[in-house]
Amino acid sequence: MRNSVAKKITELSSINDKLTLLAGDIGNRLFDDFKLQNPNKFFNCGVAEQNMIGVSAGLAQQGFLPFVYTIAPFCTSRCFEQIRVDVCYHNVPVTIVAVGAGLSYANLGPTHHSFEDIAILRTLPNMRILCPADPDEVEACLELAVAEPKPTYIRLGKKGEPRVHERLIDRDELISGIHLRKGEKSWLVPTGTLLKEVIDCSEILSQLGHNPSVYSVPQVKPFPSKFVVDIFREYKTIAVFEEHSIIGGFSAAMAEWVADNRVNTSQLLRFGINDEFYTKSGSQSYARHALGLHSKALASRILKAISGSEHENTRSNFSSNQKAIST
């Protein structure tokens, strides 16, 4: 993902001469091409992220289009006051590109985990939140930030995320939902980098006689209500996935929308990080397995929920199904 950011921002800078880039003492080699093309528009602000947000807000007020790039917890929770007052209150077009969200830096411990960023930034007026799932969605998010400038948070993984779409993502899909698989009765909707795990989960469920639809929803805020209305009309079971706390994230936004609009749904399933710190050390894949956020565990939990409600006739086969997808 981060390589896609460097390539796309460099490309966009040749189209928009107001685009500037600020970094918190990371990505110096990553942005070599950008610096070569724009020698006076790259600013290494050092490990002073709060100041970096203030500088970006000042540049935006002077007509520039600043992009801020650093590690997710250091440009969100550490800088919340500056984002709130300097960026969102003044409604200036600063785009915060956060690398390593969720469990991307799982091996570095809770200081580098980012489970709260969506929750805190979702409370801020004027803030747009985008959670791309793969490099194609990253490029679409960056294009949107330039085409429709406003306070924007783009939540990335780290590196090595698989390309899922292999095509251009248009703006309408980005702000509503990207259809990957058409199914029946159940709808699986991930936001962000869990998309590949959810696709694999849908394959497992299909092999066991269930045929879920899969949509990727990159835009968390503004909430894609028009798209979601249609989904709730068509599907009985809705499962939402995110590498973020279940408190305040996209699944919480979905639950709030359901309550506020008095939507009648059989099941709304929410998959994310529980209300606890994750203190083990290991890779992102290791952490996902430990927290039940990998395809087999997700399929098992969904199958159990479906079996317990609208698919009573599958109970007799549940034990063998569970064994087939045992983690």
N, C-alpha and C positions, 0 to 999 in steps of 0.2 A: 504493500500500500504506500509506504513512504517514498518508494522510487516513482510511483505514479504521481504523487504529489509534486515532487521535484520537476518531473518532466512536464506536467500540465501547467504548473505555475510559470515555468519558463516560457512555454508556448503562449500562455495568456498575456504575459508581459510584453510580447511583441505586438499584441493587438491593442492593449490598453496601457498607455505610457504613464498612467497614474498608479499602477500597481507597484507596491513596495513590499519588502519582506523583512520581518524581524524574527530573530531566533534567540532562544535562551541558552546560548552556549552549546547547542547541539546542531547537527546537520551541516557543519561547515563544509565538509567535502561533498556531502549530498547535493549541495546547491552550487557546486562549482560552475556549472553551465549557466545558471541564473546570474551569478556574480560576473561571469565573463561578458554576458550580454547586457547586464545592468550594473556596472561597477559602482554607481552612486546610489543604488536603491536596495542594498542589503545591509542590515544593521544587526550586529551581534551585540545584544544587550546584556550578555553575561548572565550569571545566576542571580538576577534581580528581576524576577518575573512580574512583580507588582509594578515596578517602574516601567517595564516593557509594555504593559497594558496601557499605562498612562501616556507613554510616548506614541503608541499606535492611535490612541484617541485624539491626541493633538495633531498628528499627521492627517487623520480623517477630517478633522475640522478645517484643515487647510486645503482640502480638496483632493487629497491622495486616497488611494484604495489599499490600506494596509492589510497584510496577512501576517498573523502571528503564529509561530511554529515552535512547540516544545512538548515535553512529556505531560500527559493528561492531568494528573493531580496537581502538578506545579503551575498549570495555567488555568485552573478552575478553583479548587478549594482554597489554594493559597492566594488567589487573586480575586476572590468573590466580590469584595468591596469595590475594587477598581472596575471590574466588569459591570457591576451594578450602577455605580455613580458616573464613571467616566464614559462608558460605552453605551449602556442601555438607556440611562436617564437622558443623555444627549442624543440618543438615537442616531449614532454615527456608524458608517459602514466598515466596521472592523470585523474581519473574519479570523476566528481563533481555530487553528488546525491543531488538534491534540493527538499526538501519537502515543500508542501504547495504552489505550483505554481498556477497561475491564481487567482481564487476567493476562494481558499481553506480556507484562513484566512479572509473571507469577513467581519466578525464581528470586526476585529481589525483595519480596516481603510486602507487608501492608503499606509501607510508605510509598510504594510504587503502584499499588493496586488502585483502580479507579472505579468504584462501585456507586459513587454518589453524584457524579458530575451531571448526569441528566436531571436528577432530582432537584439539585440546587439551581441549575440554570433554567429549568422549566418554570420556576417561580418569577422570572424576570420579564416584565413587559418589554416588547419589541424584539425579544430574542428568538431567532430561528435555530432549530436544532436538527442536524442531519447526521445520520448514522449509516454510512455506506458499508456494504457487505463485501465488496470485492473491488479490484482496480477500476472496472468500468463504472461502477457507482461513484467511486472517488472522483473520477474525471467529470461526471455529470454534476456532482455537488459543487466542485470548484467553478464550473461554468455558470451554474446558477448564482453563486456568490458574486461573480463579476457582472452578470447580466441584470441581476436584481439586488443591488447592494443595500445591505442593512446589517445590523448586528447578527452575526452568524457563528454558530459553533459546529464544527465538523469533527466528529468522533471517529478516530481511526484505530485499526489494529496496529501491528508493528511491521512485520515483513513476512513474506512467504504465504500470505493468504491466497488460496486458490482462486483463479478466475472462473466465475460461474456463468456469466452471461455470454461472453465472446461476441458482444455486439454493442452498438451505441445505445445508451439509455436516454430517451427523450424526456423533456422537462415535465410533461404531464404524468408520466410514470413515476418520476422521482418524487413528486409531491403528493401522489395518491398511493400507488402500489404497483409493483412489477409482478405480473403473473408468470409463474414458472411451471405450474402443474395444475391441471383441471381435475378435480375429483368430486366426491359426493359426501354430503352430510357434515364433514369436518373440515375445518380451515386451519392450517398451520401458518402463523405469521411471525417470522423473526424480524428483528431489526438489528442491523450490524453484523458482526463477524461470526455469529452462530449459524448463518445461513447454510453453509455446507453441511454442518451437523444435522440441521433440520431436513435438508434434502435427503440425506442418508437415512434419517429417521422415517421419512415418508416411504422410502423404498422398503424398509423393514415392515412397516405397517401394511403396505400393499401386498407383500408376500404372505401376510397372515390374513388376508381377506378384507382389509380395510383400504379405502382409496381416498386419501385426503388431498385437498387442494393445498398448494403452497404459493404464498405471495411474499415477496420481500418488500418491506415498508421502510425506506430510508428516512422519511421525514417524520420526526416525532412531534415537533412543534413548528408551525401550527398543526394541530391534530387533524388528520385526514378524514374528517367526519363524513363527507359525501361518499367517499369510497367505502367506509365502514358500514354505513347505512345499508348499502346493497349487500354486503357480506352477511350481515346479521339476518337479512331477509331470506337468504339462500341456505345458510348453514346452521345446524343445531349446536355443534360443538366448535368453539373457538379456542385455540391454544396460542398463547403469545410467548415469545422467547427473547431473552436479552441477556447479555453478559454484564449485568448491572444488578444492583439491589432491587428486590421486588417492591421495596418501599420507594415510591416517587418516580419510578422509571416509566417506560412505555406501557408496560402491562398495567401499572397503576393509572396511567392516563386513560387507558382503555376501560378500566373498571369505573373510573369517575364518569366517563362519557356514558357508559351503560346506565349508571345510576341517575345521572342528570337528565337523560332522555327517556328514562323508564322503559328501556328496551327489554323485551321478554326473550331470554335465551336459556336454553337447556343447561349449557355449561360454558363457563369462561375459565379456562385453565391458564395459570400463570407460572412460567418457568424462568428462574433467575437465581441471584445470590440471596440466600436467606439473611436474616438480620443478625449477622455475626461477622467478625473478622476471620479471614482465611490466613492461618499462620504456618501452614506447611510450606516446604520449599521444593520446587520442581518446575518442570516445563509447563507451558500453558495446557498442553494435552493432558499432562498428569493432573493438573488442577481441575480441569473439566471432568475428568473421571472421578476425582475425589468428591466433587460437588454435584455429580449426577447430571452434568450438562453435555454429555456425549450422546451420540445417536442411539445406542442400544438402551441406555437408561431412560432417555426421553421416550422412546417407543414403548418401553415397559410401563412407564407411568401413564402415558396416554391410553394404552390398551386397558390398563386397570380402571381408569376413569370411565372409558366408554363401556366396558364390561359391566361396571357397577350402575349404569344408568339406562341408556337407550338400547343396549345390545345384550339384553338378558340371555338371549339364546346362545351367546358365546361363552357363558360361564363354564359349561362342561368342558370346553376346550382350553380354558384359561391357563391351567397348570402346564399343559404341553406348550402353549404359546410362550409362557414365561420362560420355560426351559430353553426354547428355541432362540430367545434373545437375551439369555442370561448374560449378565456383565461379569 
